[in-house]
Amino acid sequence: MENSISFFEKDDYEKVKRLLAEKDSKACEDCLLGLFVWKERYGLELLEKAGGYILHSKLDDSFLFPMPIDKSVNILKECLNTNKSVIIRRVTESQRKIIDDNFPEYFRFEEDEGSFDYLYDVEALAELRGKKLSKKRNHINSFLTSYDNWLVEPITSKNVEECIDFAKDWYIAKESKVEEGISSLQYERESMLSVLERFSNLEADGILLRIEGKCLAFTVGQCISTHTYDVVFEKADEQIRGAYNIINREFVRHLRRKYPKLKYINRENDLNLPGLRKAKNSYMPCELLKKYNAYSVQ
């Protein structure tokens, strides 16, 4: 039996939250806030199958790996029995092993390099020690030298409107310079504003950066598991050297205090964009979390 559930409705929120927590994952696909951000873009729906659940994208008729793990084999069997072809996207190494062990020769796998997650050690990202991160420290030192009157503070219902206003201005400036990929940028804009407008209801964390009282950067994220945190959004005034570096560092320090068991910061993927890949590698990730797309061949 299959049942489609609007999994961001209030009654189902805790259910999906519990299912994701049970996965004990490092992957950004298992961040509830991230799913909220992308639900409209990919037409995400939660299907009830074989005593468990699987996320389905109506955009390309693909799936994410089922939940919970102990029901996953039966869920995948039902998918194979009811679909002419099955595509499972962003499969991790451990999930691939489950598929290989239980469905030998039923799937072929392709690496999805643009979806590899960049994972960073919390302490390394909070302190930026070592020669390889000296450029990041230089940017921060330049910021600290240039600006005396700065501070960071948690995003709350009292200051979230300032983040919304800054985000709107940031996208107006960005869209005027972008020739390709404008539709993706506009979608990101609407998703970010949707998150900020509902911030107090999404169990998210965020901080904003003030310089002389004005909001000029902010970042927002959510825990994936007890050990891994997903940074979903990060925006700063690009004219201020070190603004991105300081909001990045201060957010990790904020998270370190709030979640003392955290080991990893997930700064998501690079979408095969050379500039984004270079930027993410410049922070020296401790792990690239590999992902695959699995395609049924029977």
N, C-alpha and C positions, 0 to 999 in steps of 0.2 A: 504494500500500500504506500502511495506517495501523497504527501501533503505539503503544499507550499506555505511557508510561514513568513510573515513580514517581521523579520527578526530584530528590527529596531523599534518595534512597538514596545510599550512599557512592560507588558506581561511577559514578553519573551527575552527582555534584556538580560535578566539575571541568568536565564538558562544558557544563552550563548556565552555570556561571561564565564560561567562555570565550565562549559565545554572547552573553551579556549584555554582556561587555566589548567585543565587536566592534561593538556598537550605538553605543558612544561617546555615551551618552544623558545627558540631564539629568532624565529623568522617573522618578518614584518607583516606577512599575510595573516598572522595569528594575533595581531593587535586589533582590538575591537574598534578603537578610534579610527584606525586606518581603513577598516571595512566600512565604517560610516562615511568616511571621506569619499571612497570610490564606489559606493553602492549604486549611485545613479549612473555614473559613467559606464559601468560594466553590467548594469541591470542585475545586481546580485539578489538572489533569493535563497532561502534556506529550505531544502527539501528533506522531508522525513522519509527515510528508507530503512527497511530491515532492522528496525529497532534503534536506529541512530540517525545521524543527520549529515548532509553534504551541501556545501555551497555551490550554487549553479550560476553561471553567467549567461544571461539571455543574449548578450551581445554576440558571442561566437559559439554558444552551446557547449561551453567547456565547464569543468569542475575544478574545485580545490580538493585537497585530500580530506577524506571523511572524518567525522568525529562521533563518538570517542574512538580511540585506537582499537580497543578490543572488539568493536563492531565493524571495523573498517573492511575486513575481508568480505563479510556478508553484504555490506553496502555496495562494494565494488562489483560483487557477483550480480546483484540486482541491476546495477547500472549496465553491465554487459548484456544482461538478459533483455533489457527493455530499450536499448539504444543501438542503432545501426553502427555507430562509431562512438568511441569514448575518448575525450581529451582531458587529461588531468594536468593542470598547469602548476608550475612552481613547486615541483616535488623535491623535497630534500633528500639527502643521501639515505637517511634512516627510513624514510617513506618509500624510496625506491627499493630498498631491500625487502620491505614487506610485499611490495608488488611482485618483485622478481621471485621471491620464495613461494608465493601463493598462486601466481599467474605466469608460470614460465612460458615464454614465447608468445604471450598474448599482447605484449606491449613493446614498442620500440621507444627509445629515449633519445632526446636531443638536449644537449646543454643549452641553457638559456642565460648566457653570460651577462646580458643586460639586467637580469633580475637577481644576480648574486648580491647578497646583503653584505655591507661593510660593517664589521663588528670591531669595537674598540674597547680596550681595557679601561675601566672607570678611572683608576688611579692615574694612568698615563694621560688620559684626556683631561683630567682635572688639574694636573700639575705641569704637563708639557715639558718634562725634563729631557735632557739629552741633546746631542748635536743635531740629530735628524729633525728635531722640532724647533730648532733655533729660529727659523724664519717666523714661526707662529709667535714665539716669545717676542721677537723684534716688533711685530705688528702690534702686539699688546702693549709693549713698552712705549711705542710711538703714541698709541691712544692715551696711555696714562700720562705721558708728558704733555700732550696737547689739551687734555680735558681734566680739569680739577673737579668740577661740579657735576659728577656723574654718580648714578646709583642704579641698582637693580632691585626689583620688587616682584613678588608673586602676582600673577594675574588673578583678579577677583572681579566680582560683579561691579565693584566701584570704579575699576579702571579699564575694563575690557573695551569700552567704547573708544578709548584712546588708541587701542590696538587696531580696532576696526577702521578708524579714520586714517591711521598710518598705512594700513594694508591697502586701502583704496587709493591713496596717493602713490604708493609704491607701484601698484599695477598700472596706473595711468602713465607713470614715467617709463615703466618697462615696456608697455605695449607700443609706445611711440617709437621705440628703437628696434622692435622685433619685426622681421619680415616673414620668417617662416615659423611654423609652430604656434601661431597666434591663437588657434582654437584650443590647444592644450593649455596655454597660459590663461585663457579666459575661463576654462573649466576649473583650473586650479584656484583661480580667484574666487569663483562662486563656492567651491568646496571650502576654502579657508574661511570665507565670510560666514558660511553656514555653521562651521565649527565654533567660531568666535561668538556668534549670536546665541548659540546654545551651550556655551562653555560650562556654565554652572551645572548642567544636567548630564555632562558626558564623562564625569570622573577623570578629567584630564588634569595635567599639570602645565604650568607655563610661567615664564617670567618676562618682564619687559625691562628695557634699558632706557633710562632717562639721562639726558644731557641738558643741564640747565633747566630742568623741569619738564622737558619735552620728550615724549616717547619717540625714539628713533630706531628701535629694534625690539623684536620679541621672538619667542620660540615656544612651541607647544608640543607635548607628547603624552605618552601613556605607557604604563608597564605592559610588557608582553607576558612576563612571568616573574617569579621572585628574583631571578638572576639577570634578566635582560630587559632593557628599556628602549622603546622606539621613539626617536625624535621625528615627529610627523611633519612639522612646519618650522621654518626658521627664516626670518626676514630681517634685513637691516639696511640702513641708509648706505648705499654703495659709495657715496662721496666721503664717508668717514673711515679713514684707514683704521683697521683694527676693530671695527664695530662687530663684524661677524665673529672674529676671534674671541672677543670679550664676552659676547652673549653665549657663545658655545661653551667657553670655560666656566662661566658663572652658572649656567644651567646644570652642567655636570656636577659642580660643587653643591648646588642646591639639592640635586637628586641624591648625591652621596649622603647628605645629612638626613634626608627624608626616608630613604630606602637603604639602610646600612648593609643589606644582603646583596645589593646589586653588584654584578661582576662585569657586565657588558653593556655598552651603548650601541644600539643598532641605528645607523644613520642611513638605512635603506639602500637602494640600488642606484646605478648610474645610467640606466636606460640606453647603454651603448653610446652615450654622448661623451666625446673625448674630453671636453672641458670639465664636465662633472666628474669623470673618472679621475682626471688629474687632481682635482680638488680633494676628492675623497681619499685618494692614495697619499696625498701630502700630509695627512694626519696619522699615517702609519697604522693602518688597521692590524689588529692581532689575528684576525680571521676573515676570510671571504667565505660566506656561507653559500655553497653551491646549490643551484636549482636546475631542475630539468623539466621539460614538457614530455609527458607520456602519451603516446598515441596507440590506440588499439589496432591490431593488425589482423584479427580474426573476422 
